[in-house]
Amino acid sequence: MNFIYINQNILDNLFYILVSILIYYILLDHGKRLSQYGKTLITACMSIPIILCMKFPIYIDEYCVHDLRQIPFIIGTLYGGWPVGAALLVIILTFRFAFYGFNLLTLTVYIVIFIITALFSSKFKNFNRKNKLNSSILLILFLGILTSFISIVMSDYFRITEAYVFYFIILPPFIIVLALYIIEILKDAIIIRTQMVRLEKMEVVSQLAASISHEVRNPLTVVKGFVQLLKAPDLTQEVREQYIQHVVRELNSAESIISEYLAFAKPALEKVENILINREIGYVIEMIKPLANMNLVTISNQLAPGTTRGNIQHFKQCFLNLIKNGIEAMPNGGELNIVSYVNNFDIIIEISDNGVGMNKEQINRFGEPYYSSKEKGTGLGSMVAVKTIQTMNGTLHLTSALNKGTTISITLPVYQEDHSGK
């Protein structure tokens, strides 16, 4: 009987697998709520290429219909464990029998693949990247040879042809290595980016801690002096009360500085609420003033009332990064001016410094991760600021000239409560 090899779909099969992997990590990275449903997500993403690979097989001959469905099946089981593997097994058998009818050999082969892969998955998760790649090659070669032997024993019609050896024994190890390498790169990239953003924030916190400790020491020194004076036996009641008022005022000042620092340092809750622009930026200014004083920078502000919507902690982080950048742009001291005003349905916030300025390339790459004009900068602080503004449906525009200064203009939508129902 004449038959035709249909091998033009091999790139299609590979495309289905790689795109599904990319979709999985895109959803995992950007869908924060989806991360808690990791097993369900990987099951859904790996089931798509399984179905598409069966629908568009690599070749059909009188003995066999073959495709790359075992690759996403094995990947899902290795990374998701036996629960994901069991779900994918049900999916793969259901659609296989729906497309081509029931076959006991197919049922046996995929149950064997599932059992061996599921048992191996617990050790696989603890391997480093190199060992994962090497072990996956050995695993899929072993499964290919074992299932071929089972097929020979169970079926009188099964034949091992040159095409079968190529597509079922030789090709899968190359594809699974490519797929696993991409998976490991994407996974490492997400982890590294998350760690770098956390380190960037911790760097800001550590610098604030150093400057705030210096700032807190001043009121404590005053308190210590007045407490010493309170020991004098000949103090009148009026003078004693004045000293106590000074002590309370300085302690309140120190408490305010510490409270703002702790409020910033704690993790942000993922919630959206009303943000009073003038109040929150005022808090940030008070919090960063110690750092500005240490750098001989004077901060002036004219903040008009205005309300927008967003996450308050992220909003503070955003403007803390931008104001800190302005302070660091003036290594010899200077003036930082912060202005906000409402223009129709927008809130405009401008942060201006008279520092070193930026060239055209630096302006164009502002907010790009891992790019910074500072010697020890990572660029992630600016990236976080830009992303926060974009999340709040705002825009950021930057104008600068070398040795003259920089102005950052942020536009945010005004939030107006709907009172029509009242």
C-alpha positions as CSV (number, residue, x, y, z in Angstrom):
1,M,0.0,0.0,0.0
2,N,1.3,3.4,-0.9
3,F,1.5,6.0,1.8
4,I,2.8,9.5,2.1
5,Y,4.9,11.0,4.9
6,I,3.4,14.2,6.1
7,N,6.5,15.9,7.7
8,Q,5.7,19.6,6.9
9,N,3.9,19.9,10.2
10,I,7.0,19.2,12.4
11,L,7.7,23.0,12.7
12,D,4.0,23.5,13.5
13,N,4.2,21.0,16.3
14,L,7.3,22.7,17.7
15,F,5.6,26.1,17.3
16,Y,2.6,24.9,19.4
17,I,4.8,23.7,22.2
18,L,7.1,26.8,22.4
19,V,4.3,29.3,22.2
20,S,2.4,27.5,24.9
21,I,5.4,27.7,27.1
22,L,5.8,31.5,26.5
23,I,2.1,32.0,27.2
24,Y,2.4,30.1,30.5
25,Y,5.3,32.3,31.7
26,I,3.6,35.5,30.5
27,L,0.5,34.7,32.5
28,L,2.6,33.6,35.5
29,D,4.6,36.8,35.4
30,H,1.9,39.4,34.8
31,G,-1.1,37.7,36.3
32,K,-0.2,37.9,40.0
33,R,-3.5,36.2,41.1
34,L,-2.8,33.3,38.6
35,S,0.4,32.4,40.3
36,Q,-1.5,30.7,43.1
37,Y,-3.1,28.4,40.5
38,G,0.2,27.3,39.0
39,K,-0.7,23.6,38.5
40,T,-4.0,24.5,36.9
41,L,-2.3,27.0,34.7
42,I,0.4,24.6,33.5
43,T,-2.2,22.0,32.8
44,A,-4.2,24.3,30.6
45,C,-1.1,25.6,28.8
46,M,0.3,22.1,28.1
47,S,-3.0,20.7,27.0
48,I,-3.3,23.1,24.1
49,P,-0.2,21.9,22.3
50,I,-1.2,18.3,23.1
51,I,-4.5,18.7,21.3
52,L,-3.0,20.7,18.4
53,C,-0.2,18.3,17.8
54,M,-2.7,15.4,17.5
55,K,-4.9,17.5,15.2
56,F,-1.9,18.2,12.9
57,P,0.4,15.1,13.0
58,I,3.9,14.9,11.6
59,Y,3.2,11.9,9.4
60,I,0.6,9.2,8.7
61,D,1.4,5.8,7.3
62,E,-0.5,2.5,7.3
63,Y,0.8,1.6,10.7
64,C,1.0,4.8,12.7
65,V,0.0,8.4,13.2
66,H,2.7,10.2,15.0
67,D,3.2,13.7,16.5
68,L,5.0,15.5,19.3
69,R,2.2,15.3,21.9
70,Q,4.4,13.4,24.3
71,I,6.7,16.5,24.7
72,P,4.2,18.8,26.5
73,F,2.8,15.8,28.3
74,I,6.3,15.0,29.8
75,I,7.1,18.7,30.4
76,G,3.8,19.2,32.3
77,T,4.4,16.1,34.4
78,L,8.0,17.0,35.2
79,Y,7.2,20.5,36.4
80,G,3.7,20.0,37.8
81,G,4.1,16.5,39.3
82,W,1.7,13.7,39.2
83,P,-1.5,15.8,39.6
84,V,-0.7,17.7,36.4
85,G,0.4,14.6,34.7
86,A,-2.8,12.8,35.6
87,A,-4.9,15.6,34.2
88,L,-2.8,15.7,31.0
89,L,-3.1,11.9,30.7
90,V,-6.9,12.2,30.8
91,I,-6.8,15.0,28.2
92,I,-4.4,13.2,25.9
93,L,-6.3,9.9,25.9
94,T,-9.7,11.6,25.6
95,F,-8.7,13.5,22.4
96,R,-6.7,10.6,21.1
97,F,-9.6,8.3,21.2
98,A,-12.0,11.0,19.9
99,F,-9.7,11.6,16.9
100,Y,-8.7,8.1,16.0
101,G,-10.8,5.7,18.1
102,F,-9.9,3.5,21.2
103,N,-6.7,1.7,21.1
104,L,-5.4,-0.5,24.0
105,L,-1.7,0.0,22.9
106,T,-2.1,3.8,23.1
107,L,-3.7,3.5,26.6
108,T,-0.9,1.3,27.8
109,V,1.9,3.4,26.3
110,Y,0.8,6.7,27.9
111,I,0.0,5.1,31.3
112,V,3.6,3.8,31.3
113,I,5.0,7.2,30.3
114,F,2.9,8.9,33.0
115,I,4.0,6.5,35.8
116,I,7.7,6.8,35.0
117,T,7.7,10.5,34.5
118,A,5.6,11.2,37.6
119,L,8.0,9.1,39.7
120,F,11.0,11.0,38.3
121,S,9.5,14.5,38.6
122,S,10.2,14.8,42.4
123,K,13.9,14.4,41.8
124,F,13.8,16.4,38.6
125,K,12.6,19.6,40.4
126,N,15.7,19.6,42.7
127,F,18.2,19.4,39.8
128,N,20.1,22.4,38.4
129,R,19.7,23.5,34.8
130,K,22.5,21.3,33.4
131,N,21.2,18.2,35.2
132,K,17.6,18.9,34.1
133,L,18.7,19.0,30.5
134,N,20.9,15.9,30.7
135,S,18.3,13.9,32.6
136,S,15.5,14.9,30.3
137,I,17.5,13.5,27.3
138,L,18.0,10.2,29.1
139,L,14.4,10.1,30.2
140,I,12.8,10.6,26.8
141,L,15.3,8.2,25.1
142,F,14.5,5.6,27.7
143,L,10.7,6.2,27.3
144,G,11.0,6.0,23.5
145,I,12.9,2.7,23.5
146,L,10.6,1.2,26.2
147,T,7.4,2.2,24.6
148,S,8.7,0.9,21.2
149,F,9.4,-2.4,22.8
150,I,5.9,-2.5,24.4
151,S,4.4,-1.7,21.0
152,I,6.3,-4.5,19.3
153,V,5.1,-7.0,22.0
154,M,1.4,-5.9,22.0
155,S,0.8,-5.3,18.3
156,D,1.3,-7.6,15.3
157,Y,1.0,-4.7,12.9
158,F,3.5,-2.3,14.5
159,R,6.6,-1.7,12.5
160,I,9.8,0.3,13.3
161,T,10.6,2.2,10.2
162,E,13.3,4.8,9.5
163,A,10.7,7.6,9.8
164,Y,9.5,6.2,13.2
165,V,13.1,6.1,14.5
166,F,13.7,9.6,13.4
167,Y,10.5,11.1,14.7
168,F,10.0,9.0,17.8
169,I,13.5,8.2,19.0
170,I,16.0,10.8,17.6
171,L,14.0,14.0,17.3
172,P,12.2,14.2,20.7
173,P,15.5,14.6,22.8
174,F,16.5,17.7,20.8
175,I,13.0,19.2,21.1
176,I,12.7,18.6,24.8
177,V,16.2,20.1,25.5
178,L,15.2,23.2,23.5
179,A,11.9,23.5,25.4
180,L,13.4,22.9,28.8
181,Y,16.3,25.4,28.1
182,I,13.7,28.1,27.2
183,I,11.7,27.2,30.3
184,E,14.7,27.5,32.6
185,I,15.8,30.8,31.1
186,L,12.3,32.3,31.4
187,K,12.0,31.1,35.0
188,D,15.4,32.5,36.0
189,A,14.6,35.8,34.3
190,I,11.4,36.2,36.3
191,I,13.2,35.3,39.5
192,I,16.2,37.6,38.8
193,R,13.9,40.5,37.9
194,T,11.8,40.1,41.1
195,Q,15.0,39.9,43.2
196,M,16.5,43.0,41.5
197,V,13.4,45.1,42.1
198,R,13.4,44.0,45.7
199,L,17.1,44.8,46.0
200,E,16.5,48.3,44.4
201,K,13.9,49.0,47.0
202,M,16.1,47.7,49.9
203,E,18.9,50.0,48.6
204,V,16.5,53.0,48.9
205,V,15.4,51.8,52.4
206,S,19.0,51.4,53.5
207,Q,19.9,54.9,52.4
208,L,16.9,56.3,54.0
209,A,17.7,54.4,57.2
210,A,21.2,56.0,57.3
211,S,19.9,59.5,56.7
212,I,16.9,59.1,59.1
213,S,19.1,57.8,61.9
214,H,21.1,61.0,61.5
215,E,18.0,63.1,61.5
216,V,16.5,61.3,64.5
217,R,19.7,61.8,66.5
218,N,19.1,65.6,66.4
219,P,15.8,65.6,68.3
220,L,17.1,62.9,70.7
221,T,20.0,65.1,71.5
222,V,17.7,68.0,72.3
223,V,15.6,65.7,74.5
224,K,18.6,64.5,76.3
225,G,19.6,68.1,77.0
226,F,16.2,69.2,78.3
227,V,16.0,66.0,80.5
228,Q,19.3,67.0,82.1
229,L,18.0,70.5,82.7
230,L,14.9,69.0,84.3
231,K,17.1,67.6,87.1
232,A,17.8,71.1,88.3
233,P,16.1,71.5,91.8
234,D,15.5,75.2,91.6
235,L,13.3,75.1,88.4
236,T,10.0,76.9,88.6
237,Q,6.8,75.0,87.5
238,E,6.5,77.3,84.4
239,V,10.0,76.6,83.2
240,R,9.6,72.9,83.9
241,E,6.5,72.8,81.7
242,Q,8.2,74.6,78.9
243,Y,11.1,72.1,79.0
244,I,8.6,69.2,79.0
245,Q,6.8,70.8,75.9
246,H,10.1,70.9,74.1
247,V,10.8,67.3,75.0
248,V,7.4,66.2,73.7
249,R,7.7,68.2,70.5
250,E,11.1,66.7,69.7
251,L,9.9,63.2,70.5
252,N,6.9,63.7,68.2
253,S,9.2,64.8,65.5
254,A,11.4,61.7,65.9
255,E,8.3,59.5,66.0
256,S,6.9,61.1,62.8
257,I,10.2,60.4,60.9
258,I,10.3,56.8,62.2
259,S,6.7,56.1,61.4
260,E,7.0,57.3,57.8
261,Y,10.1,55.2,57.3
262,L,8.3,52.1,58.7
263,A,5.3,52.8,56.6
264,F,7.4,52.8,53.5
265,A,9.5,49.8,54.4
266,K,6.6,47.4,55.0
267,P,5.3,45.4,52.0
268,A,2.6,47.1,49.9
269,L,-0.9,45.6,49.8
270,E,-2.3,45.1,46.3
271,K,-5.3,47.4,46.6
272,V,-6.5,50.5,44.8
273,E,-7.7,53.5,46.8
274,N,-8.1,57.2,46.7
275,I,-4.7,59.1,46.7
276,L,-4.6,62.7,47.9
277,I,-1.7,63.9,45.8
278,N,-0.7,66.9,48.0
279,R,-0.8,64.8,51.2
280,E,1.0,61.7,49.9
281,I,3.8,63.7,48.1
282,G,4.1,65.8,51.2
283,Y,4.7,62.6,53.3
284,V,7.4,61.5,50.8
285,I,9.1,64.9,50.9
286,E,9.2,64.8,54.7
287,M,10.6,61.3,54.6
288,I,13.4,62.1,52.1
289,K,14.4,65.5,53.6
290,P,17.1,63.8,55.8
291,L,18.7,62.4,52.6
292,A,18.4,65.9,51.0
293,N,20.0,67.6,53.9
294,M,22.9,65.2,53.8
295,N,23.4,66.1,50.1
296,L,23.0,69.8,50.7
297,V,19.8,69.9,48.6
298,T,16.9,72.2,49.4
299,I,13.4,70.9,48.6
300,S,10.7,73.4,47.8
301,N,7.1,72.5,46.9
302,Q,3.8,74.0,45.8
303,L,1.3,71.2,46.0
304,A,-2.3,71.8,44.9
305,P,-5.1,69.5,46.2
306,G,-6.1,66.7,43.9
307,T,-7.2,63.1,44.0
308,T,-6.4,60.2,41.8
309,R,-6.7,56.4,42.2
310,G,-4.0,53.8,42.7
311,N,-2.0,51.9,45.3
312,I,-0.7,54.3,47.9
313,Q,2.4,52.4,48.8
314,H,3.4,52.0,45.1
315,F,2.6,55.7,44.6
316,K,5.0,56.7,47.4
317,Q,7.7,54.3,46.1
318,C,7.3,55.9,42.6
319,F,7.8,59.5,43.8
320,L,10.5,58.5,46.3
321,N,12.5,57.0,43.5
322,L,12.0,60.1,41.2
323,I,12.8,62.6,44.0
324,K,15.8,60.6,45.1
325,N,17.1,60.6,41.5
326,G,16.7,64.4,41.5
327,I,18.7,64.7,44.7
328,E,21.5,62.4,43.4
329,A,21.6,64.4,40.2
330,M,23.0,67.3,42.3
331,P,26.2,65.9,43.9
332,N,27.3,69.4,45.0
333,G,23.9,70.5,46.3
334,G,21.2,72.5,44.7
335,E,17.4,73.0,44.7
336,L,14.7,70.5,43.9
337,N,11.3,72.0,43.1
338,I,8.1,70.0,43.2
339,V,4.9,71.5,41.8
340,S,1.4,70.0,41.3
341,Y,-1.7,71.5,39.8
342,V,-5.0,70.4,38.3
343,N,-5.6,71.0,34.6
344,N,-9.2,70.1,33.6
345,F,-9.3,66.3,34.2
346,D,-5.6,65.8,34.8
347,I,-3.3,66.3,37.7
348,I,0.2,67.6,36.6
349,I,3.1,66.9,38.9
350,E,6.5,68.4,38.0
351,I,9.8,67.6,39.6
352,S,12.7,69.9,38.6
353,D,16.3,69.9,39.6
354,N,19.3,72.0,38.6
355,G,21.7,69.1,38.5
356,V,24.0,67.4,35.9
357,G,21.2,66.8,33.4
358,M,20.8,64.0,30.8
359,N,21.8,63.6,27.2
360,K,19.4,62.4,24.5
361,E,20.3,58.7,24.8
362,Q,19.7,58.8,28.6
363,I,16.4,60.5,28.1
364,N,15.2,57.9,25.5
365,R,16.3,55.0,27.8
366,F,14.9,56.4,31.0
367,G,12.9,53.7,32.7
368,E,14.6,50.9,30.8
369,P,15.6,48.1,33.2
370,Y,19.3,47.6,34.0
371,Y,20.1,51.0,32.4
372,S,21.2,53.9,34.6
373,S,23.2,57.0,34.2
374,K,24.5,56.5,37.8
375,E,27.7,54.6,38.3
376,K,26.2,52.1,40.7
377,G,22.6,52.4,39.5
378,T,20.5,49.5,38.1
379,G,17.8,51.6,36.4
380,L,15.1,49.5,38.2
381,G,14.0,52.4,40.4
382,S,13.1,54.4,37.3
383,M,11.5,51.4,35.8
384,V,9.3,50.8,38.8
385,A,8.3,54.5,38.7
386,V,7.4,54.4,35.1
387,K,5.5,51.2,35.4
388,T,3.5,52.5,38.4
389,I,2.5,55.6,36.5
390,Q,1.4,53.5,33.6
391,T,-0.6,51.3,35.9
392,M,-2.4,54.4,37.1
393,N,-3.3,55.3,33.5
394,G,-0.8,58.2,33.6
395,T,2.1,59.4,31.5
396,L,5.6,60.6,32.2
397,H,7.5,63.2,30.1
398,L,11.1,64.1,30.6
399,T,13.0,67.2,29.5
400,S,16.7,67.7,30.3
401,A,19.8,69.6,29.3
402,L,23.4,68.7,30.3
403,N,24.7,70.7,33.3
404,K,21.4,72.7,33.5
405,G,19.0,70.2,35.1
406,T,16.0,67.9,34.5
407,T,12.3,68.3,34.7
408,I,10.0,65.3,35.0
409,S,6.3,66.0,34.3
410,I,3.8,63.3,35.4
411,T,0.2,63.4,34.3
412,L,-2.4,61.4,36.2
413,P,-6.2,61.3,35.8
414,V,-8.3,63.2,38.3
415,Y,-10.6,60.9,40.3
416,Q,-14.1,62.3,40.8
417,E,-16.6,60.4,42.8
418,D,-20.0,59.8,41.1
419,H,-22.7,61.6,43.2
420,S,-25.4,61.1,40.6
421,G,-27.1,58.4,42.6
422,K,-27.4,60.6,45.7
